[in-house]
Amino acid sequence: MTDLVLTGGRLYGWDAADTIALRDDRILAVGSASEVRAQADPGSRVIGVEGRLVMPGFQDAHVHPLAAGLLESWCDVSGAVDAADALDRIDAYARKHPDRDWIVGGGVTLAFFPGTTSAAALLDAVVPDRPVYLMGGDLHDVWVNHAALRRAGIDAHTPDPPFGTIVRDHDGRPTGLLHEAAAGLVGRYIPAPEQRALEDALLTAQRYLHRHGLTAWQDALVGPYLGLPDPLPAYLALAGRGELTGSVSLALWWDPGRGLEQLDELRERREQARAVGLRADHVKIMQDGICENRWASLLSPYLDSSLAPPGKLTPTQLREAVGGLTRAGFSVHFHAVGDRAVRECLDAVQAAGPSPRHRHHIAHVQLVSDSDLPRFAELDVTANVQPLWAADIPQMRTTYEPMLGTRRVDGQYPFGGLVNSGARLAAGSDWPVSSPNPLWGAYVAVTRLPALPSAPWLDPDYRPDPLNPDERISLREILRAFTTGTGHLHRHPASLAPGNPADVVVLDRDVLREGPDALCDARVDLTVARGRCVYDRLQVLEPQAPHGEGRSLDAVTEAGRF
């Protein structure tokens, strides 16, 4: 097979090399043009990448592709600026789809319906005749109208389910807002999408991730959740047909309402994945919720509540689950937002004992006690961070300060503390909760300022102070978190070294030389996954140039043939 050679740019991780050759699904050679010439096929496609940065493919350590893909055809209100805008979008969608029995979608912001505001009544005003089910943008809450409440038989006498809350007005009547597991009371009645629709959603998500330079990712919740169907059958079908171009790792869902009896089922699901070449060696345990719905588990109470919420599993249940999973050969992908939940997860890993086979992750780590920071390195637990959140935006202050206070708000997302204590960082986006663009996430991690392109609803002149600037980390540290920090999930290192998988990204500029400000405007020009071009912004690889010659990425000058 003809090699692909990228020459004349800067290669991430190399001081002197400016040329890289790919053959089949592997990196063939790295070095100077003359050094690579000796190893590359004489008929290689050659592309000049002058002034650009060649990176290993980015890896997202925590993403929800099915939800993101389904929102492309569902009612997506994630761009709404307020409740009125969201309702207008819902109204327009319902009018456009009069044949749909349910209006299903997502992207709603919790602040749109504060306190005991009747979300159901507001939704009734635009869709009175059909059930409406809208997932929150955080994937921890849903908003429903009265038709949906009636369909599920939910009224003032319905008790809260385990691990969830039915929000009620002053008279005890449901408002239409359901937190955490309470969403399942309605979600179980949503018509299940056909298998082909689920496969199409995953392929849609895959194309979008490739567009942002992502060649590998971990699906952070593979099982039925929040009204979303189990994506595993769709993954198995796509992988079996060879349609997954990215390297995908699956974190299987741990049902908090069950115990160790689900281990046999998890083993079976892991083997189904392995049979088609997928890794499913992690299990997702959601130990708490989020601060906004007061399901994040904290060491100290919320300021506007006397309650300090417990974890979804008791410490004993969590230790039993982690112990059973590690003995079964699984690593654990924990969801832990609050400092109490983080500590309970670390305690459970410590109780299970060390094992070189396991790479446990604790995702989100919004609040971490100072005394727990060094335990990540001591226990070899990866801090799975979502850097795009670590900035001061107006909604964050107005939402969090009344419940957490200024000190805890200013101490959020201690990336610097984790790095300084020796912790390994893996970076992710939690997409569709936030953008999967790793360059925007990197900008926030380095500056602790909002990446304005990721939040178009923000005033472009908004200039807050950095959020806890002591927690800034270097550009190389966050790029490492988006590459080698997650390489263990896919059993291959994300680095530009001969013999490694041919997962390569070309950026339109050298962000290492230009500095952090370049990250917000930088774009991906080319994404190669396992030797296959999966995104080509400037279409430099098609059609094939004559005589084996390639074109430069700006399509102006021809790169010479070796």
Secondary structure as UniProt FT lines:
FT   STRAND          4..7
FT   STRAND          10..11
FT   TURN            12..13
FT   STRAND          19..23
FT   TURN            24..25
FT   STRAND          26..31
FT   HELIX           33..37
FT   TURN            38..39
FT   TURN            42..43
FT   STRAND          45..48
FT   TURN            50..51
FT   STRAND          53..56
FT   STRAND          58..63
FT   HELIX           65..70
FT   TURN            71..73
FT   STRAND          75..76
FT   TURN            78..79
FT   HELIX           83..96
FT   TURN            98..99
FT   STRAND          103..108
FT   HELIX           110..112
FT   TURN            115..116
FT   HELIX           119..126
FT   STRAND          132..136
FT   TURN            137..138
FT   STRAND          141..144
FT   HELIX           146..152
FT   TURN            156..157
FT   TURN            162..163
FT   STRAND          164..168
FT   TURN            170..171
FT   STRAND          174..180
FT   HELIX           181..183
FT   HELIX           184..187
FT   TURN            188..189
FT   HELIX           195..211
FT   TURN            212..213
FT   STRAND          214..222
FT   TURN            226..227
FT   HELIX           232..240
FT   TURN            241..242
FT   STRAND          247..253
FT   TURN            256..257
FT   HELIX           260..262
FT   HELIX           263..275
FT   TURN            276..277
FT   STRAND          279..286
FT   TURN            291..294
FT   TURN            303..304
FT   HELIX           315..327
FT   TURN            328..329
FT   STRAND          331..336
FT   HELIX           339..352
FT   TURN            356..357
FT   STRAND          361..364
FT   HELIX           370..372
FT   HELIX           373..378
FT   TURN            379..380
FT   STRAND          382..385
FT   HELIX           387..389
FT   HELIX           394..404
FT   HELIX           406..410
FT   HELIX           415..420
FT   TURN            421..422
FT   STRAND          425..427
FT   TURN            431..432
FT   HELIX           438..447
FT   HELIX           452..454
FT   TURN            456..457
FT   TURN            460..461
FT   HELIX           469..471
FT   HELIX           475..481
FT   TURN            482..483
FT   HELIX           484..489
FT   TURN            490..491
FT   TURN            498..499
FT   STRAND          504..507
FT   HELIX           511..514
FT   HELIX           516..519
FT   TURN            520..521
FT   STRAND          524..529
FT   TURN            530..531
FT   STRAND          532..536
FT   TURN            537..538
FT   HELIX           546..548
FT   STRAND          550..551
FT   TURN            553..554
FT   STRAND          558..559
//
